[in-house]
């Protein structure tokens, strides 16, 4: 007899089947009804125990969190809320569960408490739904790129370059922390280190992916990245995952086409394949919204927000046009924005991005041609000398979702930009080589995977969409 999953049994409409199932007890009431879950679905299956023919010791050990092996008969449910249930013929308790100390009781827990018990929090409905959606989104990412002719590239986790130029990187070293070798001028001599130079954990695989795009055509990375930013906000992690495609012979317009198609594809995938989890999370959010003041409530439910992205064409707007819209908007004139837009060159904040999406255009927005001085050195300089071929995709409720650009393919221009930022050419000699040998127009974008999961699940804290969050002063588990 094969062991079934809860999701398989709930989908069956054949009664009288002899079945086996293993899972964890969510609740056990009246010494008779077990709500069993095995992680395969948000839903539990009811298992009806004949307590008169079950010994007292076994009944005492059927507690919340206990793992059990049940054999029984699948029958039509006698109660409301489910189509089938299991009449238990035998039950084996597979492991101990102490009801006095088990943290995940059948009641509402705060997310802060559940973060402290991250090893057990996926036993709750909310976090099991979030992590199933995270898994589905991950699969959808690989599926999209595979079907679109991309090659998956594993970029280095240990690197000597800082792609973003922010300097907030974790150092990788095996030098003696108390007595490191020093140079003549008293600085740490990294030539004596394991790699013979100063190295860090990567913040991006983009630069390495560019090199592969210039031979394989279309590549993407999807891996862990790290940033030593001392920030404890709900939007920052020290360890996070990045999706970064790079494509040769593709300009900014093609990059925007690719990013829009990609985002719609992965969102449509979960709308089609994770409906029950989305409906549960939507219901949770609607209950949460009822506790907020009317002015703070979202105008769209979770599924409406996802369809808003999947069903609408993305509006393409230059940064310059967006600044004019924002400068002349009512929130700006009445000083309702926290950051007032006064002049061209301002770095847009989430409140500005959301205004453009939710209030002005009422569709997802792609902003392009940003001021060069607020964007990275590798972005292609426009003929006006003051803007670069950058683009950001803005979503409702969250603001920026995707950031990308046409890359600077001209050697001399790239050298000039690096010199202006005091970036030594010898540190990126190989990156400059790409502009010497067979240089061509190429583009790409980056998407923080956790930000996508936040958008897809409606979770408001990034620590709740990754299995074990790494943040300042927190590396538990």
C-alpha positions, 0 to 999 in steps of 0.5 A: 500500500502506497503512502498518500499525501494530504493533497492527493487524498483531498482531491480523490472522490473515491470512497471506501479506499484503504489508505496510509498517510503520515503527517503531523497533528495540528489539533486533536479534539474530543479524543476523536478528531485529528486535523492532520497536515503533511505540508503538501497543502494548506488544508488538513485532512480530518482523521476520525479515531475510534477512541473506545478501541484505542488504548489510553496511552496512545490517546495521550500521545496524540498531541499537537505537533506529534508525527503519526502514521495512520492506516484507515479508510477514506470515506465521505465526510459527515461534517462540513468543510471537507469532502473526505475524511479518514476512518482510522483503523490503526495509528502509530505515534512516530515520535514524542511531542511534549504538549507543555513545551511545544511552541507552535500551539493552535492559536495566533502567534506574533511574527516576532515570536515565530521568527524566534522559532524559525525552525518550527514556524512552517508548521503554521498555515501562514508560513507553510503557504509562504514557503510553498509559494517561494518554492513555486516562484523559484521553479517558475524562474528557472522554467521561464529562462530555460524555455526562453533559451537562457543558460543557467550560470553559477557565479562566484560567491567569493569575489574580489570586486564590488559590483555595486560600489557601495563598499558594504561587503563581508570580508572573507579571510583566514588571516589570524584575527589577533595577529595579521601580517602587516605591510611596511605602512602598518596595513593588513597584508592581504597578499599573505591571505588565502587568495593572495588578495582582499576578498569578500562575499558577493553582492551581485553576480552581474559582472561575471554574468556579463562575461558569459553573455558575451559568449553564450548569448543569454545567461542568468544567475540565481543565487545567494548574495550578501550585503553588510549594511547595518540596517534592521528595517523590514526591507533589508537582509544581510543574506538574500537571493538575486535573479540576474539575466544578461543578454548580448545584442539586446538594448534597453528596449529589449531589456524592458520587454524581457523584464515585463514578460518575465514578471508576468510569467512567474506571477501567472505561474503561481496564480495557476498553481498556488491558488489555495495558498494565495486565497489563504494569504489573501484572507489573512490580509483582509482580516488584518486590513480590518484592524487598520484605519480606513486611510491605511487600507490597501485598495487591492486584495492580494490576488487583485494586486497580482492580476494587476501586474499580470493583466496590464501592460507596463507603462514606460515613462522617462525619469524626466517625465516622472519628475515633472508628474511628481513635482506637479502632483497634489501630494507634492504641492501640499507637502504630503510626501515625506520627501518633497520633489523639488528638482531634477536629479532627485533619487525617487523614494518608495512613496513616489514610485507607488504614487506613479503606479497606484494613483497616476498611471494605475498600472505597473510602470517602467522608468528609464533614462535616470540621472547618471550620478544616482546610478551604477558605473556600468550603465550606458551613458546617453548622448546627453552626457547626464543620463544613463540607459537604466530602467526600474520596474515599479509595482503597487504596494512595494515600489521598485521591483526590478532594476536594470540597464543597458551596459556600457559597452564602450571601453573609453567611456567605461574607463572615464566613468571608473576614473571619476569614481576612483576605481582602479582599472587593475581591479576590473581588468577582465571586465574591461577586456570584454570591451576590447574583444568583440564588444557589443550592445548588451543588457540585463537586470536584477531582481531581489527574490525575497522582494518578489516573494513579499509581493506575491505573498503580501508579507510586509517584513522581508524576514518572513519570506526567507527560511532563516533570515540573516540580519545585524546581530542575528545569525541564529539557526 
